[in-house]
């Protein structure tokens, strides 16, 4: 009988393991986002990552459906896909309870999404993605609010307007330009997909590809402010001006912004990092008024955006905006001997009722080794708790980073540790 090779400890390519310190940083970032969105009146929802494949085949981009989804057949013969994005799920949920929900909906979620693509900076095969959606308002006030929130989320971390820019466009504008250029529905779809890849192409390559579709480039009509697009240009200018009046000063018109999904119907936007070290698109979104109707329900206006955690963390790291995060205990309770452990546990229980995170030694190691253990675990404070401390009620709290020892009564320890934790954060 041959020995089996040991199993690999590497995660599947393109996904991540989150050890406690990693997850603490991740949750701290999304905790800040949750706090900011609650100020705008948005509520969190969730759903399974498994969806029927047809919901993506109907409205999501061809490239994602054909090349990037994890799709399989389950044991019942149904085609199932691990969600590559959340918007179709949101639309399905809204359509399912269209008559029961109170509109407008201000919803957000932080799902994990899956796409089979080449892992690289800013892109993995699994990521967590903030989704923010305003459903049930057709006016441009909803568009303005969503873009404003996108800006507000980055500002919640201390980002300045100079550190990112917001580029806006309109699918309605692009469609009008395509119509004026004489493109039919199929040619328009091909042109928009080509425009979405424009930044990755040489200028001559793009021009030749456009000529293969149309004798007139719709972009030329937009840049010349042709009469066919003037009304939509004015609508977009109103949105931009309103955003600037409300403090979003780093918003600009860019006629090449398309977003890759087929379901967008109006405003589209992308947020870019302006740093030379990370000069790239961070996230984006737009209006998708027809998606709910794809489920047989009445059409419901909707606008929203999705922000991936990978690009967000890159942005925060580049600009040194990552917040301090730790879930490690605040205090390590050492025991002079194993017989002191029961009393130490009772002491720990008292501290926990006061909101203090506590680690209790359960080993027979010396106090010196326990101090070293606390230091390796990045626990900032240490106390030795035995019969003397139990009887006197006086505890010596040692701050490991400085070596400072403070004598405190049990009721005063919680306040002391909380104050130290606040000063560190």
VOTI-329944 format. One record per residue (C-alpha): residue in one letter; x, y, z; residue number from 0. Coordinates in pm, 1 decimal, decimal comma. Layout:
# residues N
[site a; [X; Y; Z]; NUM]
...
# end
This chain:
# residues 425
[site x; [0,0; 0,0; 0,0]; 0]
[site x; [156,1; 328,3; -113,2]; 1]
[site x; [153,8; 634,6; 107,7]; 2]
[site x; [-73,5; 912,6; -8,1]; 3]
[site x; [77,1; 1255,3; -73,6]; 4]
[site x; [-13,2; 1501,8; 204,0]; 5]
[site x; [-290,4; 1742,8; 113,0]; 6]
[site x; [-180,0; 2089,9; 8,8]; 7]
[site x; [-224,0; 2370,5; 259,9]; 8]
[site x; [-258,1; 2629,1; -19,1]; 9]
[site x; [-604,4; 2777,6; -77,6]; 10]
[site x; [-767,4; 2740,0; -418,5]; 11]
[site x; [-602,6; 2973,6; -670,2]; 12]
[site x; [-740,7; 3326,3; -660,4]; 13]
[site x; [-912,9; 3305,5; -321,1]; 14]
[site x; [-796,6; 3402,9; 27,2]; 15]
[site x; [-780,5; 3263,1; 376,7]; 16]
[site x; [-861,3; 3522,3; 641,7]; 17]
[site x; [-667,3; 3456,5; 961,2]; 18]
[site x; [-799,7; 3645,2; 1268,0]; 19]
[site x; [-587,2; 3958,2; 1216,2]; 20]
[site x; [-678,4; 3968,1; 844,6]; 21]
[site x; [-1048,5; 3925,1; 918,8]; 22]
[site x; [-1032,2; 4190,4; 1191,1]; 23]
[site x; [-897,7; 4441,8; 937,3]; 24]
[site x; [-1160,6; 4337,6; 682,4]; 25]
[site x; [-1447,3; 4365,4; 930,9]; 26]
[site x; [-1321,5; 4696,9; 1068,3]; 27]
[site x; [-1332,1; 4846,0; 718,2]; 28]
[site x; [-1681,0; 4716,6; 646,2]; 29]
[site x; [-1792,1; 4815,4; 996,5]; 30]
[site x; [-1706,3; 5177,0; 910,4]; 31]
[site x; [-1899,9; 5142,0; 584,1]; 32]
[site x; [-2202,2; 4995,9; 764,1]; 33]
[site x; [-2199,8; 5289,1; 1007,1]; 34]
[site x; [-2185,3; 5540,0; 720,7]; 35]
[site x; [-2467,0; 5374,1; 523,8]; 36]
[site x; [-2691,6; 5360,8; 830,8]; 37]
[site x; [-2662,8; 5740,2; 848,1]; 38]
[site x; [-2817,0; 5751,4; 499,2]; 39]
[site x; [-3103,9; 5522,1; 603,7]; 40]
[site x; [-2982,8; 5208,3; 421,1]; 41]
[site x; [-3065,6; 4858,7; 552,7]; 42]
[site x; [-2856,0; 4545,4; 510,6]; 43]
[site x; [-2983,4; 4229,2; 338,3]; 44]
[site x; [-2825,3; 3898,3; 233,3]; 45]
[site x; [-2885,3; 3596,6; 7,2]; 46]
[site x; [-2731,2; 3262,1; -86,9]; 47]
[site x; [-2434,0; 3266,4; -329,4]; 48]
[site x; [-2610,2; 2998,0; -540,0]; 49]
[site x; [-2842,5; 3120,0; -816,5]; 50]
[site x; [-3008,0; 2965,5; -1120,1]; 51]
[site x; [-2780,7; 3026,4; -1418,1]; 52]
[site x; [-3049,5; 3185,1; -1635,9]; 53]
[site x; [-3066,9; 3500,0; -1425,5]; 54]
[site x; [-2716,7; 3591,0; -1545,7]; 55]
[site x; [-2763,0; 3468,5; -1901,8]; 56]
[site x; [-3056,8; 3705,2; -1942,3]; 57]
[site x; [-2897,1; 4034,5; -1843,3]; 58]
[site x; [-2530,9; 4010,0; -1739,5]; 59]
[site x; [-2246,8; 4074,7; -1984,3]; 60]
[site x; [-2160,9; 3798,7; -2233,7]; 61]
[site x; [-1795,6; 3790,9; -2124,2]; 62]
[site x; [-1887,6; 3722,8; -1761,1]; 63]
[site x; [-2147,3; 3455,7; -1846,1]; 64]
[site x; [-1937,4; 3269,6; -2103,5]; 65]
[site x; [-1588,7; 3305,6; -1959,2]; 66]
[site x; [-1598,3; 3399,2; -1590,6]; 67]
[site x; [-1881,2; 3220,3; -1410,0]; 68]
[site x; [-1854,3; 2910,9; -1194,1]; 69]
[site x; [-2148,0; 2718,0; -1339,0]; 70]
[site x; [-2238,2; 2353,6; -1283,6]; 71]
[site x; [-2529,9; 2111,3; -1296,5]; 72]
[site x; [-2665,1; 2000,9; -960,0]; 73]
[site x; [-2791,5; 1651,1; -879,6]; 74]
[site x; [-3139,2; 1747,9; -991,5]; 75]
[site x; [-3019,1; 1846,4; -1337,9]; 76]
[site x; [-3052,2; 2221,5; -1271,2]; 77]
[site x; [-2786,0; 2463,8; -1396,8]; 78]
[site x; [-2649,1; 2657,4; -1100,6]; 79]
[site x; [-2403,6; 2948,0; -1082,7]; 80]
[site x; [-2201,0; 3089,8; -795,6]; 81]
[site x; [-2300,2; 3456,2; -812,4]; 82]
[site x; [-2052,3; 3675,1; -1002,1]; 83]
[site x; [-2238,0; 3987,5; -884,9]; 84]
[site x; [-2529,6; 4078,5; -658,2]; 85]
[site x; [-2757,6; 4303,8; -866,7]; 86]
[site x; [-2955,5; 4024,0; -1039,9]; 87]
[site x; [-3016,4; 3866,3; -696,9]; 88]
[site x; [-3142,4; 4197,6; -563,5]; 89]
[site x; [-3375,7; 4232,3; -862,1]; 90]
[site x; [-3506,5; 3878,3; -808,3]; 91]
[site x; [-3574,1; 3945,3; -441,0]; 92]
[site x; [-3755,2; 4270,7; -518,6]; 93]
[site x; [-3966,3; 4103,6; -789,0]; 94]
[site x; [-4056,2; 3816,3; -551,9]; 95]
[site x; [-4213,4; 4052,1; -295,5]; 96]
[site x; [-4302,0; 4344,4; -520,9]; 97]
[site x; [-4647,9; 4384,2; -357,7]; 98]
[site x; [-4526,3; 4357,5; 2,0]; 99]
[site x; [-4223,1; 4588,0; 0,8]; 100]
[site x; [-4249,7; 4957,1; 89,6]; 101]
[site x; [-4076,6; 5166,8; -175,9]; 102]
[site x; [-3836,5; 5329,1; -213,7]; 103]
[site x; [-3595,1; 5065,3; -85,6]; 104]
[site x; [-3258,2; 5174,3; 46,0]; 105]
[site x; [-3068,6; 4846,3; 72,7]; 106]
[site x; [-2707,6; 4733,9; 92,9]; 107]
[site x; [-2522,9; 4403,9; 122,5]; 108]
[site x; [-2166,8; 4270,4; 149,9]; 109]
[site x; [-2179,5; 3935,8; -35,0]; 110]
[site x; [-1890,2; 3724,7; -154,6]; 111]
[site x; [-1884,4; 3696,3; -535,6]; 112]
[site x; [-1706,9; 3452,6; -766,2]; 113]
[site x; [-1553,1; 3501,5; -1110,2]; 114]
[site x; [-1316,9; 3270,7; -1295,0]; 115]
[site x; [-1053,1; 3515,8; -1414,8]; 116]
[site x; [-676,7; 3553,4; -1401,2]; 117]
[site x; [-576,3; 3661,6; -1048,5]; 118]
[site x; [-384,7; 3991,2; -1049,0]; 119]
[site x; [-358,3; 4312,7; -848,3]; 120]
[site x; [-711,3; 4424,2; -767,7]; 121]
[site x; [-872,5; 4105,3; -905,7]; 122]
[site x; [-926,6; 3767,1; -745,0]; 123]
[site x; [-1158,3; 3475,9; -815,8]; 124]
[site x; [-1352,6; 3539,7; -498,0]; 125]
[site x; [-1406,1; 3875,4; -334,9]; 126]
[site x; [-1642,5; 4053,7; -100,3]; 127]
[site x; [-1837,4; 4335,8; -257,3]; 128]
[site x; [-2033,1; 4618,5; -104,1]; 129]
[site x; [-2358,1; 4669,6; -296,8]; 130]
[site x; [-2566,4; 4982,2; -238,7]; 131]
[site x; [-2900,8; 5023,3; -416,2]; 132]
[site x; [-3186,8; 5273,3; -418,7]; 133]
[site x; [-3494,8; 5107,7; -568,7]; 134]
[site x; [-3822,0; 5275,8; -659,0]; 135]
[site x; [-3719,4; 5632,0; -751,0]; 136]
[site x; [-3697,1; 5727,8; -1119,1]; 137]
[site x; [-3584,6; 6089,4; -1078,3]; 138]
[site x; [-3224,6; 6198,5; -1105,0]; 139]
[site x; [-3234,6; 6274,0; -730,3]; 140]
[site x; [-3177,9; 5900,2; -680,0]; 141]
[site x; [-2877,4; 5908,8; -915,6]; 142]
[site x; [-2738,3; 6207,1; -726,7]; 143]
[site x; [-2782,1; 6033,8; -391,3]; 144]
[site x; [-2608,4; 5714,6; -502,9]; 145]
[site x; [-2303,3; 5895,8; -642,9]; 146]
[site x; [-2295,7; 6112,2; -330,0]; 147]
[site x; [-2295,6; 5797,7; -112,0]; 148]
[site x; [-2012,3; 5645,5; -316,8]; 149]
[site x; [-1809,0; 5956,8; -240,3]; 150]
[site x; [-1921,9; 5959,7; 124,0]; 151]
[site x; [-1806,7; 5599,8; 180,5]; 152]
[site x; [-1448,0; 5683,9; 80,2]; 153]
[site x; [-1457,6; 6006,0; 280,1]; 154]
[site x; [-1558,3; 5800,3; 587,3]; 155]
[site x; [-1198,4; 5669,9; 589,3]; 156]
[site x; [-1053,7; 6019,9; 563,2]; 157]
[site x; [-1005,6; 6022,5; 184,5]; 158]
[site x; [-984,5; 6370,2; 30,9]; 159]
[site x; [-1143,4; 6468,5; -304,3]; 160]
[site x; [-793,1; 6491,7; -451,0]; 161]
[site x; [-728,5; 6122,3; -385,2]; 162]
[site x; [-1008,9; 5992,8; -609,0]; 163]
[site x; [-1219,4; 6109,2; -900,1]; 164]
[site x; [-1571,4; 6016,2; -1012,3]; 165]
[site x; [-1637,0; 5989,3; -1385,1]; 166]
[site x; [-2000,3; 5985,1; -1497,4]; 167]
[site x; [-2174,8; 5908,7; -1824,3]; 168]
[site x; [-2514,8; 5785,8; -1939,4]; 169]
[site x; [-2618,1; 5471,7; -2125,6]; 170]
[site x; [-2916,6; 5674,3; -2246,5]; 171]
[site x; [-2667,2; 5918,9; -2399,1]; 172]
[site x; [-2464,3; 5641,1; -2559,9]; 173]
[site x; [-2779,2; 5475,8; -2697,0]; 174]
[site x; [-2894,7; 5806,1; -2846,8]; 175]
[site x; [-2554,5; 5851,8; -3010,5]; 176]
[site x; [-2562,4; 5495,2; -3147,6]; 177]
[site x; [-2911,3; 5553,7; -3291,8]; 178]
[site x; [-2798,9; 5880,5; -3452,2]; 179]
[site x; [-2497,8; 5697,5; -3602,5]; 180]
[site x; [-2737,5; 5448,4; -3764,0]; 181]
[site x; [-2646,1; 5145,0; -3550,9]; 182]
[site x; [-2909,1; 4877,1; -3495,4]; 183]
[site x; [-2951,9; 4699,5; -3161,7]; 184]
[site x; [-2691,7; 4431,5; -3234,6]; 185]
[site x; [-2434,7; 4681,2; -3366,4]; 186]
[site x; [-2497,8; 4911,4; -3069,0]; 187]
[site x; [-2430,8; 4625,2; -2829,3]; 188]
[site x; [-2105,2; 4542,8; -3009,9]; 189]
[site x; [-2001,0; 4908,6; -3005,4]; 190]
[site x; [-2065,1; 4949,4; -2631,4]; 191]
[site x; [-1864,3; 4636,5; -2552,8]; 192]
[site x; [-1584,2; 4771,2; -2768,4]; 193]
[site x; [-1600,4; 5109,6; -2593,8]; 194]
[site x; [-1578,2; 4933,9; -2256,8]; 195]
[site x; [-1239,5; 4789,8; -2365,9]; 196]
[site x; [-1112,4; 5114,7; -2522,1]; 197]
[site x; [-854,9; 5192,2; -2251,5]; 198]
[site x; [-689,8; 4852,2; -2306,6]; 199]
[site x; [-651,0; 4907,8; -2683,5]; 200]
[site x; [-420,3; 5108,4; -2904,2]; 201]
[site x; [-588,5; 5414,9; -3054,7]; 202]
[site x; [-556,3; 5285,9; -3412,5]; 203]
[site x; [-679,0; 4941,6; -3308,1]; 204]
[site x; [-989,9; 5095,6; -3153,4]; 205]
[site x; [-1056,3; 5315,9; -3456,3]; 206]
[site x; [-1030,0; 5020,1; -3694,1]; 207]
[site x; [-1265,7; 4814,3; -3476,3]; 208]
[site x; [-1519,8; 5101,1; -3475,8]; 209]
[site x; [-1503,0; 5127,5; -3855,4]; 210]
[site x; [-1586,8; 4758,0; -3878,4]; 211]
[site x; [-1911,9; 4835,5; -3696,8]; 212]
[site x; [-2006,0; 5184,4; -3818,1]; 213]
[site x; [-1893,3; 5456,2; -4057,3]; 214]
[site x; [-1960,7; 5709,4; -3780,9]; 215]
[site x; [-1817,7; 5682,0; -3432,0]; 216]
[site x; [-2100,4; 5765,6; -3184,5]; 217]
[site x; [-1838,1; 5927,4; -2959,4]; 218]
[site x; [-1780,1; 6194,0; -3225,7]; 219]
[site x; [-2149,1; 6289,5; -3209,1]; 220]
[site x; [-2126,8; 6328,9; -2831,0]; 221]
[site x; [-1809,3; 6536,4; -2846,4]; 222]
[site x; [-1965,3; 6764,0; -3112,5]; 223]
[site x; [-2283,6; 6793,8; -2900,6]; 224]
[site x; [-2495,4; 6681,1; -3192,2]; 225]
[site x; [-2863,6; 6776,5; -3166,6]; 226]
[site x; [-2951,7; 6407,7; -3124,9]; 227]
[site x; [-2772,9; 6392,8; -2788,5]; 228]
[site x; [-2809,5; 6749,0; -2659,3]; 229]
[site x; [-3108,7; 6677,5; -2433,2]; 230]
[site x; [-2938,4; 6385,4; -2259,3]; 231]
[site x; [-2616,7; 6585,4; -2224,4]; 232]
[site x; [-2813,8; 6856,8; -2046,6]; 233]
[site x; [-2968,1; 6600,1; -1810,3]; 234]
[site x; [-2622,8; 6469,7; -1724,2]; 235]
[site x; [-2488,7; 6822,1; -1674,7]; 236]
[site x; [-2768,5; 6882,5; -1421,8]; 237]
[site x; [-2660,6; 6574,6; -1221,1]; 238]
[site x; [-2295,6; 6683,8; -1222,9]; 239]
[site x; [-2382,0; 7039,1; -1113,7]; 240]
[site x; [-2610,5; 6914,3; -837,8]; 241]
[site x; [-2336,4; 6685,3; -705,8]; 242]
[site x; [-2086,4; 6970,9; -698,4]; 243]
[site x; [-2335,8; 7189,8; -514,3]; 244]
[site x; [-2368,0; 6913,1; -253,2]; 245]
[site x; [-1996,5; 6887,7; -192,8]; 246]
[site x; [-1889,7; 6622,8; -446,6]; 247]
[site x; [-1638,5; 6846,1; -623,2]; 248]
[site x; [-1436,1; 6569,7; -790,5]; 249]
[site x; [-1704,9; 6451,6; -1036,4]; 250]
[site x; [-1647,0; 6479,0; -1411,7]; 251]
[site x; [-1817,9; 6386,4; -1739,5]; 252]
[site x; [-1646,3; 6108,8; -1939,0]; 253]
[site x; [-1829,3; 5984,2; -2251,1]; 254]
[site x; [-1621,1; 5663,4; -2262,1]; 255]
[site x; [-1756,1; 5523,7; -1932,5]; 256]
[site x; [-1994,9; 5238,3; -2019,9]; 257]
[site x; [-1979,6; 4974,5; -1742,4]; 258]
[site x; [-1973,0; 4616,2; -1864,8]; 259]
[site x; [-2324,3; 4496,1; -1782,4]; 260]
[site x; [-2608,4; 4488,7; -2034,4]; 261]
[site x; [-2874,0; 4588,5; -1782,3]; 262]
[site x; [-2771,3; 4954,1; -1737,9]; 263]
[site x; [-3027,2; 5200,6; -1876,4]; 264]
[site x; [-2924,7; 5549,3; -1761,4]; 265]
[site x; [-2652,4; 5706,9; -1550,6]; 266]
[site x; [-2328,8; 5505,9; -1522,9]; 267]
[site x; [-2022,2; 5603,9; -1321,0]; 268]
[site x; [-1680,4; 5482,9; -1211,4]; 269]
[site x; [-1457,6; 5592,0; -925,5]; 270]
[site x; [-1082,1; 5610,4; -990,1]; 271]
[site x; [-778,6; 5629,8; -762,1]; 272]
[site x; [-572,2; 5934,5; -863,9]; 273]
[site x; [-247,9; 5806,3; -706,9]; 274]
[site x; [30,9; 5722,5; -951,6]; 275]
[site x; [98,1; 5410,9; -744,8]; 276]
[site x; [-256,3; 5278,1; -790,4]; 277]
[site x; [-401,0; 5473,5; -1083,4]; 278]
[site x; [-695,8; 5251,2; -1169,4]; 279]
[site x; [-1071,7; 5208,6; -1154,5]; 280]
[site x; [-1187,2; 5124,2; -801,4]; 281]
[site x; [-1560,6; 5060,7; -846,4]; 282]
[site x; [-1873,2; 5187,9; -1015,5]; 283]
[site x; [-2241,4; 5150,0; -1083,2]; 284]
[site x; [-2541,6; 5303,3; -1250,1]; 285]
[site x; [-2913,5; 5294,9; -1322,9]; 286]
[site x; [-3084,1; 4966,6; -1420,4]; 287]
[site x; [-3456,7; 5035,4; -1456,2]; 288]
[site x; [-3548,8; 4721,4; -1651,5]; 289]
[site x; [-3392,7; 4444,3; -1445,3]; 290]
[site x; [-3682,4; 4373,6; -1206,2]; 291]
[site x; [-3920,0; 4340,2; -1504,0]; 292]
[site x; [-3708,1; 4050,2; -1633,6]; 293]
[site x; [-3867,3; 3839,5; -1358,6]; 294]
[site x; [-4219,3; 3902,5; -1486,8]; 295]
[site x; [-4291,6; 4181,7; -1239,4]; 296]
[site x; [-4375,6; 4542,3; -1316,5]; 297]
[site x; [-4078,2; 4757,9; -1406,2]; 298]
[site x; [-3920,1; 4923,7; -1102,7]; 299]
[site x; [-3662,4; 5203,5; -1133,2]; 300]
[site x; [-3332,3; 5131,8; -958,3]; 301]
[site x; [-2981,3; 5269,2; -927,2]; 302]
[site x; [-2681,1; 5144,7; -732,6]; 303]
[site x; [-2312,7; 5058,4; -720,6]; 304]
[site x; [-2079,2; 4774,0; -622,8]; 305]
[site x; [-1742,0; 4817,0; -449,4]; 306]
[site x; [-1504,1; 4520,9; -421,6]; 307]
[site x; [-1297,3; 4472,0; -107,2]; 308]
[site x; [-973,4; 4402,1; -295,6]; 309]
[site x; [-958,8; 4736,5; -478,0]; 310]
[site x; [-1090,1; 4918,4; -170,0]; 311]
[site x; [-811,6; 4776,5; 48,6]; 312]
[site x; [-554,4; 4867,7; -220,0]; 313]
[site x; [-688,0; 5225,0; -222,4]; 314]
[site x; [-684,2; 5257,2; 157,2]; 315]
[site x; [-337,0; 5104,3; 177,8]; 316]
[site x; [-198,8; 5329,5; -96,1]; 317]
[site x; [-321,6; 5643,2; 81,9]; 318]
[site x; [-239,2; 5514,7; 434,3]; 319]
[site x; [-605,5; 5524,9; 533,9]; 320]
[site x; [-645,2; 5172,3; 670,0]; 321]
[site x; [-807,6; 5194,6; 1013,2]; 322]
[site x; [-655,7; 5026,6; 1317,6]; 323]
[site x; [-818,5; 4690,0; 1380,0]; 324]
[site x; [-774,4; 4423,5; 1643,3]; 325]
[site x; [-988,3; 4150,0; 1792,0]; 326]
[site x; [-718,5; 4021,5; 2026,0]; 327]
[site x; [-795,0; 4021,1; 2399,6]; 328]
[site x; [-714,2; 4333,3; 2600,1]; 329]
[site x; [-573,7; 4146,6; 2895,5]; 330]
[site x; [-398,5; 3817,5; 2966,3]; 331]
[site x; [-469,6; 3666,4; 3308,6]; 332]
[site x; [-171,5; 3462,5; 3418,7]; 333]
[site x; [-185,6; 3206,6; 3699,4]; 334]
[site x; [99,0; 3136,6; 3945,7]; 335]
[site x; [-8,4; 2770,7; 3957,1]; 336]
[site x; [-273,8; 2550,9; 3793,2]; 337]
[site x; [-468,7; 2553,4; 4120,8]; 338]
[site x; [-530,0; 2928,3; 4066,7]; 339]
[site x; [-711,8; 2875,4; 3736,3]; 340]
[site x; [-1066,1; 2846,1; 3885,3]; 341]
[site x; [-1025,3; 3178,7; 4070,2]; 342]
[site x; [-875,8; 3337,0; 3755,8]; 343]
[site x; [-1180,5; 3225,4; 3558,9]; 344]
[site x; [-1412,8; 3390,9; 3811,3]; 345]
[site x; [-1205,6; 3710,9; 3788,5]; 346]
[site x; [-1222,4; 3690,2; 3407,5]; 347]
[site x; [-1600,4; 3648,8; 3424,2]; 348]
[site x; [-1625,9; 3970,7; 3622,4]; 349]
[site x; [-1416,2; 4158,9; 3365,3]; 350]
[site x; [-1619,2; 4017,1; 3075,0]; 351]
[site x; [-1942,3; 4145,5; 3230,0]; 352]
[site x; [-1775,2; 4488,8; 3214,0]; 353]
[site x; [-1706,9; 4450,2; 2840,5]; 354]
[site x; [-1338,4; 4353,1; 2855,7]; 355]
[site x; [-1193,3; 4089,6; 2620,4]; 356]
[site x; [-999,1; 3842,9; 2836,5]; 357]
[site x; [-755,6; 3555,2; 2777,0]; 358]
[site x; [-701,9; 3314,4; 3069,5]; 359]
[site x; [-393,6; 3092,5; 3093,6]; 360]
[site x; [-483,2; 2722,3; 3118,9]; 361]
[site x; [-128,4; 2585,2; 3118,7]; 362]
[site x; [123,3; 2501,2; 3392,2]; 363]
[site x; [388,1; 2732,9; 3245,8]; 364]
[site x; [579,4; 2974,4; 3466,9]; 365]
[site x; [457,8; 3333,7; 3492,8]; 366]
[site x; [759,8; 3444,7; 3290,2]; 367]
[site x; [664,4; 3213,9; 3006,4]; 368]
[site x; [305,5; 3332,3; 3032,0]; 369]
[site x; [419,4; 3694,6; 2988,1]; 370]
[site x; [609,9; 3588,2; 2675,4]; 371]
[site x; [298,4; 3408,7; 2551,2]; 372]
[site x; [89,8; 3724,5; 2599,9]; 373]
[site x; [347,1; 3926,7; 2405,8]; 374]
[site x; [348,9; 3676,6; 2115,6]; 375]
[site x; [-30,1; 3702,1; 2101,2]; 376]
[site x; [-11,5; 4085,2; 2092,6]; 377]
[site x; [-219,6; 4108,7; 2410,6]; 378]
[site x; [-126,6; 4451,4; 2552,8]; 379]
[site x; [-185,1; 4395,8; 2926,8]; 380]
[site x; [-91,6; 4120,4; 3172,5]; 381]
[site x; [-194,0; 4040,3; 3528,4]; 382]
[site x; [-96,1; 3752,8; 3754,2]; 383]
[site x; [-398,8; 3635,1; 3952,4]; 384]
[site x; [-361,7; 3404,3; 4250,6]; 385]
[site x; [-465,5; 3376,6; 4612,8]; 386]
[site x; [-296,6; 3707,5; 4709,1]; 387]
[site x; [-488,3; 3906,1; 4444,5]; 388]
[site x; [-812,7; 3725,5; 4526,6]; 389]
[site x; [-786,0; 3808,4; 4896,8]; 390]
[site x; [-661,6; 4167,8; 4865,3]; 391]
[site x; [-871,6; 4277,5; 4567,8]; 392]
[site x; [-568,6; 4473,2; 4441,9]; 393]
[site x; [-443,1; 4380,0; 4094,7]; 394]
[site x; [-110,2; 4476,3; 3933,9]; 395]
[site x; [-175,2; 4545,7; 3564,3]; 396]
[site x; [137,3; 4541,7; 3348,8]; 397]
[site x; [140,8; 4719,3; 3012,3]; 398]
[site x; [373,4; 4500,5; 2807,5]; 399]
[site x; [483,6; 4762,8; 2554,0]; 400]
[site x; [619,3; 4996,6; 2823,6]; 401]
[site x; [667,3; 4770,3; 3123,9]; 402]
[site x; [457,7; 5011,4; 3332,9]; 403]
[site x; [280,0; 4843,7; 3627,9]; 404]
[site x; [-39,2; 4999,2; 3767,1]; 405]
[site x; [-204,4; 4884,3; 4091,3]; 406]
[site x; [-583,4; 4888,8; 4063,3]; 407]
[site x; [-889,8; 4759,9; 4240,8]; 408]
[site x; [-1104,6; 4517,6; 4040,8]; 409]
[site x; [-1380,3; 4774,9; 3965,2]; 410]
[site x; [-1120,2; 5019,5; 3826,3]; 411]
[site x; [-952,4; 4775,1; 3586,7]; 412]
[site x; [-1223,9; 4787,2; 3320,8]; 413]
[site x; [-1211,9; 5167,5; 3298,6]; 414]
[site x; [-830,6; 5160,7; 3287,6]; 415]
[site x; [-820,5; 4906,4; 3002,0]; 416]
[site x; [-1097,5; 5075,8; 2803,8]; 417]
[site x; [-918,1; 5409,1; 2825,9]; 418]
[site x; [-591,3; 5251,0; 2709,2]; 419]
[site x; [-769,7; 5083,3; 2415,7]; 420]
[site x; [-931,3; 5411,4; 2307,0]; 421]
[site x; [-596,8; 5591,6; 2318,4]; 422]
[site x; [-441,3; 5325,1; 2092,7]; 423]
[site x; [-719,5; 5342,5; 1832,1]; 424]
# end
